[in-house]
Amino acid sequence: MASTIKVNNIQNQCGANIANKCGSTITLGASGDTITLACGASQTGFGRTGTVDWDTTAKTASFTAVSGNGYFVNTTSGAITVTLPASPSGGDIVAVKDYAQTFATNNVTLARNSSNIEGVATDITLDGNAESVTFVYVDSTKGWVLVNESTTVYGQKFIAATGGTVTTCGDYKIHTFTGPGTFCVSCAGNCAGSNSVDYMVTAGGGGSPETAPPGGYNYANGGGAGGGFRESGGTASGSYTTSPLGACVSALPVTVQGYPITVGGGGSGGAPGGSAGTNGSNSVFSTITSAGGGRSGQGGNGIGVPANGRGADGGSGGGGGASNPICTNAGGSGNTPPVSPPQGQPGGNGTSSGATAGGGGGGATAAGTNGTGNSGFGQGGSGGNGATTSISGSSTSYAGGGGGGATYTGTPGPEIPSSTVGSGGTGGGADGKLEGTANSGTANTGGGGGGVGASNSPNNGGAGGSGIVIIRYKYQ
């Protein structure tokens, strides 16, 4: 028959309680005492104390962790995946320690097993030598939460890359390419940190022809077009100000690799002897290609250059040259080849009678305007405005069209307005001229070369400005 002892207090020889029951509360030990279970004894029902029981047999292959255990993981032979417990309860705890200080060489992936880690639905990578982490499961919102110091940052991994000229703006890095290079990604990041980049890709601007050869006197050239302009919406790297062309355009995901960068050169200006100049060259980053701006049309009266009177198609279209009615004087088409949103706009038309003027080159956001004839002088068309963005850290405009050239009848004098020539569009487009060597577009803006009126002595046309590629991402 079992014996029963009924008592409210058990005291030691000094009279201090070592077991006490008061109502529904049972207290073991007196102040300053240590309660120890005998060797080999176990307890249940008390819950964990916030520590783990370490398994001292190092793990050398992938495994699923058990709550309450800590694991020494040896990645000397290769990367290992540690899968967290399925269907965890609040208070579950797991720890991992780098056994051989090789996590930086062969990483450990901590697989979330359908639960969040620090509130994010993503696995994390342990990649620091001698790294040690302890996670406690809190609830379905936060999931597993880091409770000790560690070199990992709550599962966030950020893009790391080299190439071009690198600057920082807060938590963001900016890579600027003004010539060919390679954007080399060494870490592709993850969705908890960053894994995509914003971009701006501007092609080279179009050039303008030489002044018309003999027989084309008083027939002005159009303005060269701005280079094609393409950009993303900026939300992946700080929500900086973008142009309307960036609206609703997604950033590009990246992987660990080298991305060759092509920066398009500006189109050449025409040299004496009948040269019409050339289109700008394309700029390229990853899947994004911006087309070079179209060269402008050459002025003429049908004797020497009727084939070059139309502005060329391109990222934006070149302005048409002034001509008599038998020659074409139309501006070139923009957004060629077509993309959405459009990378550029068409050029303006040149005049075809009277005192002549060339059309303005198209820009990224606005078409070039038509040249107009007036009594005694022609008014060159203005170049279309480019696009303005602060992806570089400061607000800058790119891919403006060149202004159309102009002419006058008779001897120039004070009656010829200073505004006779077409103005270049914002974004590096060059102003047109009455005579002499044409103006060139601004380098690394993709601006179009300016047009010029014919003169007795042929002169060089204006070159287009070279392009630029800018890449921006969150790095911390």
Secondary structure, DSSP 8 states (H G I E B T S, - for coil): -------SEEE-TTS-EEEEEETTEEEES-TT------TT----SS---S--EEEEEEE-S-EE--TTEEEEE--TTS-EEEE--SS--TT-EEEEEESSS-TTTS-EEEE-TTS-BTTBSS-EEE-STT-EEEEEE--TTTBEEE-S--SS-TT---EEEE-SEEEEETTEEEEEESSSEEEEEEEE--TTS--EEEEEEE-----------TT-TT----------EEE--STTTT-----GGGTT---EE--SSEEEEE---------TTT--------EEETTEEE---------B-SSS-GGG-S---SSS------B-TTS------SSSS--SS-S---------SSS-B------SSS-----EE-SSBEE-------EEE-TTSS-EEE-------B-BSSS--TTS-TT-S----TTT----BSSSS-----TTTT-----B---SS----------EEEEEEE--
